[in-house]
Amino acid sequence: MSAQKITSVESLAQRSRQWRAEGRRVVLCHGTFDLMHTGHIRYLQRARKEGDVLVVTVTGDDFVNKGPGRPVFSERLRAENLAALACVDQVAINPAVSAVELLHQVQPSVYCKGSEYRKASDDVTGNIQLEQDAVEAHGGALMFTDELTFSSSNLLNEHFDVFPPETRAFLNGFKQRWQEKDVHRMIASLADLKVLVVGDAIIDQYHYTAPLGQTGKGSFLAVSYESEEQFAGGSLAVANHVAGFARDVTLVTGLGALDSHEAFIRQKLLPNVKPQFFTIPDAPTVTKRRFVDADLTKLFEVYYFKENAVRGAVESQLCDWLDAHLQEFDVVVVPDFGNGFITSPMVERLSAKSKFLAVNTQINSGNRGYHVIHRYPRADFISLNEPELRMAAHNRHDPLEQVAQAVGERLDAKSLAVTRGKKGVMLHDLQAQATLSVPALSTKVVDRVGAGDAFLSLAALCAARGIDAELTAFIGSVAAAMDVQMVGNRESIRPVPLAKYVSTLLK
């Protein structure tokens, strides 16, 4: 019987129209309902008293932005739990982040939320006001219940062991030092930074394949083509990450005169990113074509680029632009991928004239052994992975803190972050002569491509704002944890999902 209560949003909207035509009051409740508990049951029973029909919608799995390991239960199981309650008449799975469009479709007489949503200032998503506007647009009303409440996130964190013991110990200690509202306030303080992003534009192409096995006439692997997808990567991705948190973002990058991909790039950049494109003659925009299997295991990669393409007139134009504008920005973020866009004269200007300079010099297949952070004479914030740091120092075995100190001192850096994959992040604060670590904050890894860029983007803004080193490392780590759960640079890190992730971690 309970399974018969589960329907689609479209069918639910149709039924709602019928009920309203019959003069019946429709009450709608919406949420994730990941762990059904007493608070949920009382909330739903109270909501049922407000009308003749109670319908409940659950957020679909792909749209639950509540942090690591969420949702614990699938959308179908969550819907079945709700349908089993006698007070619930219909259940549907909502394929969207918020209930705004759903409310326009269902048009309930009453939209019920729990008392924990009553205080608008506590709503990190900003969705409650939008939902109220949507329900009132059709003559309905928003109502808050006053029943007993529990935090599902808190219960799941305490009893479902989402994280290993060392991560749980870190979060417990972090919560003693930082309140959730303080973290959100610090993130909000990034909005008025004026930011410049300088670096290679990269088109990341994923060709999804299915292995066929070893070819019959050789020892190499044959695959069958299934589909393909491309993303705006490199400095384009960094600019989008930054633009989610800072209102004023300028991007300086180079597009090839051959295969520029300009229309695609402009389409992918967020509206508040102001691009300054410089045309690189006789070269394509850097493109990396990856062939991957169904598990996103990389089988092969092809680079499309021209070495040392930025020279002559275009290099002079770039240097002139930097000379004229660098001092206008509060922070300059340089994701230097070593594909030839950032030349030595540009490095000199970036190091000499930036008010606050944040740099990553990435090792990749095209520059290994030739591209290290020491090409910059100065940087305020440095973000490297461990191999990049050790290669720069030519030091394979000494403690990481010692290596970070030596590299940071050489560039007169204020702080240096070392991203370490599953081991999390180490941040060495050269001003305070202190080293701190943040463990990996994700339990699920879909694709590591772009995680370092996400960390650089958020941590650089925090460091430039003067936010405490531990909080800087934490916020950057949250961004990286979110990024590894998506394919490539399919999406940028945005404030609302990040705020939800932080809230879940600190419950």
Residue pairs with C-beta under 8 A, 6 or more apart in sequence:
2 80
2 83
2 84
3 80
3 83
5 83
5 88
5 89
5 90
5 91
6 79
6 80
6 83
6 90
6 91
6 92
6 93
7 15
7 90
7 91
7 92
8 92
8 93
9 57
9 92
9 93
9 94
9 95
9 102
9 105
9 106
10 105
11 92
12 55
12 57
12 90
12 92
12 105
12 106
13 105
13 106
13 107
15 55
15 90
16 26
16 55
16 106
16 107
16 108
17 107
19 26
19 52
19 53
20 26
20 107
20 109
24 51
24 52
24 53
25 50
25 51
25 52
25 53
25 109
25 110
26 51
26 52
26 53
26 55
26 106
26 107
26 108
26 109
26 110
27 47
27 48
27 50
27 51
27 53
27 54
27 55
27 108
27 109
27 110
27 111
27 112
28 55
28 56
28 57
28 99
28 102
28 103
28 106
28 108
28 110
28 111
28 112
28 135
29 43
29 44
29 47
29 54
29 55
29 56
29 57
29 111
29 112
29 113
30 56
30 57
30 58
30 59
30 94
30 99
30 102
30 111
31 58
31 59
32 58
32 59
32 64
32 66
32 70
32 71
32 78
32 152
33 40
33 56
33 58
33 78
33 81
33 82
33 152
34 64
34 66
34 70
34 71
34 72
34 73
34 78
34 152
34 156
35 72
35 73
35 152
35 155
35 156
36 78
36 81
36 82
37 150
37 152
37 155
38 148
38 150
39 114
39 147
39 148
39 149
39 150
40 152
41 85
42 145
42 147
42 148
43 112
43 114
43 145
43 147
43 149
44 54
44 56
44 82
44 85
44 87
44 88
45 87
45 147
46 112
46 145
46 146
46 147
47 54
47 110
47 112
47 143
47 145
48 54
48 87
48 88
50 110
50 112
50 143
51 108
51 109
51 110
53 89
53 90
54 87
54 88
54 89
55 88
55 89
55 90
55 91
55 92
55 106
55 108
56 82
56 88
56 90
56 91
56 92
57 91
57 92
57 93
57 94
57 99
57 102
57 106
58 75
58 78
58 79
58 82
58 91
58 92
58 93
58 94
59 75
59 93
59 94
59 96
59 97
60 75
60 93
60 94
60 95
60 96
61 71
61 74
61 75
62 95
63 94
63 95
63 96
63 97
64 70
64 71
65 97
65 496
65 497
65 500
65 501
66 153
66 500
66 501
66 503
66 504
67 153
67 500
67 501
67 503
67 504
67 505
68 162
68 163
68 441
68 442
68 443
68 444
68 481
68 501
68 504
68 505
69 156
69 160
69 162
69 443
69 444
70 153
70 156
70 504
71 78
72 156
72 160
73 81
75 93
76 93
79 91
79 92
79 93
82 88
82 91
83 91
94 102
96 102
97 496
98 125
98 127
98 130
98 131
99 111
99 127
99 131
99 134
100 127
100 130
100 131
100 134
101 134
103 111
103 131
103 134
103 135
103 138
103 140
104 134
104 137
104 138
107 135
107 138
107 139
107 140
108 135
108 140
109 139
109 140
109 141
110 140
110 141
110 143
111 131
111 132
111 135
111 140
111 141
111 142
111 143
112 143
112 144
112 145
113 128
113 142
113 143
113 144
113 145
114 144
114 145
114 147
114 149
115 144
115 145
115 146
115 147
115 149
116 122
116 149
117 123
117 128
117 144
118 144
120 128
120 129
123 129
124 184
124 496
124 499
124 500
124 503
125 496
125 499
125 500
126 496
127 496
128 142
131 142
132 142
135 141
135 142
136 142
151 507
153 503
153 504
153 507
154 507
156 162
157 168
157 504
157 507
161 168
162 443
163 171
163 439
163 443
164 439
166 439
167 439
167 440
167 441
170 438
170 439
171 505
171 506
174 470
174 474
174 506
175 506
177 470
178 470
178 471
178 474
178 506
180 502
180 503
180 506
183 471
183 474
183 475
183 502
183 506
184 499
184 502
186 462
186 465
186 467
186 471
186 475
187 245
187 475
187 495
187 498
187 499
187 502
189 465
189 467
190 245
190 246
190 461
190 462
190 465
191 245
191 246
191 247
192 246
192 247
192 248
193 246
193 248
193 330
193 331
193 461
193 464
193 465
194 246
194 248
194 328
194 329
194 330
194 331
195 242
195 246
195 248
195 249
195 250
195 329
195 330
195 331
195 332
195 333
195 461
196 249
196 250
196 251
196 252
196 325
196 326
196 328
196 329
196 331
196 332
196 333
197 235
197 238
197 239
197 242
197 249
197 250
197 251
197 252
197 253
197 332
197 333
197 334
197 335
198 235
198 251
198 252
198 253
198 322
198 332
198 333
198 334
198 342
198 346
198 350
199 234
199 235
199 238
199 253
199 334
199 335
199 336
199 337
199 341
199 342
200 234
200 235
200 253
200 254
200 286
200 335
200 336
200 337
200 339
200 340
200 341
200 342
201 232
201 234
201 235
201 236
201 253
201 254
201 255
201 265
201 285
201 286
201 341
202 233
202 234
202 235
202 236
202 285
202 286
202 287
202 288
202 337
202 339
203 230
203 231
203 232
203 233
203 261
203 264
203 265
203 285
203 286
203 287
203 288
204 230
204 231
204 232
204 233
204 288
204 290
204 449
204 488
204 489
205 228
205 229
205 230
205 231
205 287
205 288
205 289
205 290
206 228
206 229
206 230
206 231
206 290
206 292
206 487
206 488
207 225
207 227
207 228
207 289
207 290
207 291
207 292
208 225
208 226
208 227
208 228
208 229
208 292
208 293
208 294
209 223
209 224
209 225
209 226
209 291
209 292
209 293
209 299
210 223
210 224
210 226
210 293
210 294
211 221
211 222
211 223
211 293
211 299
212 221
212 222
212 223
212 224
213 221
213 222
214 220
214 221
214 222
215 221
215 222
221 299
223 291
223 293
223 299
229 487
229 488
229 490
230 264
231 237
231 268
231 488
231 489
231 490
232 240
232 264
232 265
232 268
232 269
232 489
233 288
233 449
233 450
233 453
233 488
233 489
234 253
234 286
234 335
234 337
234 453
235 251
235 253
235 335
235 337
236 251
236 253
236 265
236 268
236 269
236 489
237 450
237 453
237 489
237 492
238 333
238 335
238 453
238 456
238 457
239 249
239 251
239 269
239 270
239 273
239 275
240 268
240 269
240 270
240 273
240 489
240 492
241 453
241 454
241 457
241 458
241 479
241 492
241 493
242 249
242 333
242 457
242 460
242 461
243 249
243 269
243 270
243 272
243 273
243 492
244 270
244 492
244 493
244 494
244 495
244 498
245 458
245 461
245 495
246 461
247 272
248 272
249 270
249 272
249 273
249 274
250 273
250 274
250 275
250 276
250 325
250 329
251 269
251 273
251 274
251 275
251 276
252 276
252 278
252 318
252 321
252 322
253 275
253 276
253 277
253 278
253 341
254 277
254 278
254 279
254 280
254 285
254 309
254 310
254 314
254 318
254 341
255 261
255 262
255 265
255 277
255 278
255 279
255 280
255 285
256 279
256 280
256 283
256 284
256 285
256 286
256 306
256 309
257 279
257 280
257 281
257 282
257 283
258 282
258 283
258 284
259 284
259 285
259 287
259 304
260 279
260 284
260 285
261 285
261 287
262 277
262 285
265 275
265 285
266 275
269 275
270 492
276 321
278 314
278 317
278 318
278 321
279 314
280 306
280 309
280 310
280 314
280 341
281 309
281 314
282 306
282 309
283 305
283 306
283 309
284 304
284 305
284 306
286 303
286 304
286 305
286 337
286 339
286 341
287 303
287 304
287 305
288 301
288 302
288 303
288 304
289 301
289 302
289 304
290 298
290 300
290 301
291 298
291 299
291 300
291 301
292 298
292 299
293 299
296 446
296 447
296 487
301 365
303 365
303 366
305 339
305 340
305 366
306 340
307 340
307 366
308 340
309 340
310 318
310 340
310 341
310 342
310 343
311 343
315 343
315 345
315 346
318 343
318 346
319 345
319 346
319 349
322 346
322 349
322 350
322 353
323 349
323 353
326 332
326 349
326 350
326 353
326 354
326 355
327 353
327 355
329 354
329 355
330 355
330 356
330 464
331 354
331 355
331 356
331 357
331 358
331 460
331 461
331 464
332 350
332 354
332 355
332 356
332 357
332 358
333 358
333 456
333 457
333 460
333 461
334 342
334 350
334 357
334 358
334 359
334 360
335 360
335 362
335 453
335 456
336 342
336 359
336 360
336 361
336 362
336 371
337 362
337 364
337 367
338 361
338 362
338 363
338 364
338 366
338 367
338 370
338 371
339 364
339 366
339 367
342 350
344 375
347 375
347 376
347 377
348 377
350 357
350 376
351 357
351 376
351 377
351 378
351 379
352 378
354 380
356 380
356 381
356 463
356 464
357 376
357 378
357 379
357 380
357 381
358 379
358 380
358 381
358 382
358 383
358 456
358 459
358 460
358 463
358 464
359 373
359 376
359 379
359 381
359 382
359 383
360 382
360 383
360 384
360 388
360 452
360 453
360 456
361 371
361 372
361 373
361 375
361 376
361 384
361 388
361 392
362 371
362 388
362 452
363 371
363 385
363 387
363 388
363 391
369 391
372 388
372 391
372 392
373 379
373 382
373 384
373 388
373 389
373 392
373 407
373 411
374 392
374 407
374 410
374 411
376 411
377 411
378 411
378 412
378 413
379 411
379 412
379 413
380 413
380 414
380 415
380 463
380 464
381 413
381 414
381 415
381 416
381 417
381 459
381 460
381 463
381 464
382 407
382 408
382 411
382 413
382 415
382 416
382 417
383 416
383 417
383 419
383 452
383 455
383 456
383 459
383 460
383 476
384 392
384 407
384 416
384 417
384 418
384 419
385 418
385 419
385 420
385 421
385 452
386 400
386 418
386 419
386 420
389 400
389 403
389 404
389 407
389 416
389 418
390 396
390 403
392 407
393 403
393 406
393 407
395 403
395 406
400 418
400 426
401 426
401 428
401 435
404 416
404 418
404 426
404 428
404 435
405 428
405 430
407 413
407 416
408 415
408 416
408 428
408 430
409 430
413 430
414 429
414 430
414 431
414 463
415 427
415 428
415 429
415 430
415 431
415 463
415 469
415 472
416 427
416 428
416 430
417 425
417 426
417 427
417 428
417 455
417 459
417 473
417 476
418 425
418 426
418 427
418 428
419 425
419 451
419 452
419 455
419 480
420 426
421 440
421 448
422 440
423 439
423 440
424 437
424 438
424 439
424 440
424 441
424 477
425 437
425 438
425 455
425 473
425 476
425 477
425 480
426 435
426 436
426 437
427 435
427 436
427 437
427 438
427 469
427 470
427 472
427 473
428 434
428 435
429 435
429 436
429 469
432 469
434 469
436 469
436 470
436 473
437 473
438 470
438 473
438 474
438 477
440 477
440 481
441 477
441 478
441 480
441 481
441 505
442 480
442 481
442 482
442 484
442 485
444 484
444 485
445 484
445 485
446 484
446 485
446 486
446 487
447 484
447 486
447 487
447 488
448 484
449 488
449 489
450 483
450 488
450 489
451 480
451 483
451 484
452 480
453 483
453 489
454 476
454 479
454 480
454 482
454 483
454 493
455 476
455 477
455 479
455 480
455 483
456 476
457 479
457 493
458 475
458 476
458 478
458 479
458 493
458 498
459 472
459 473
459 475
459 476
459 479
462 471
462 472
462 475
462 476
463 472
467 475
475 498
475 502
478 498
478 501
478 502
478 505
479 493
479 498
481 501
482 493
482 497
482 498
482 501
483 493
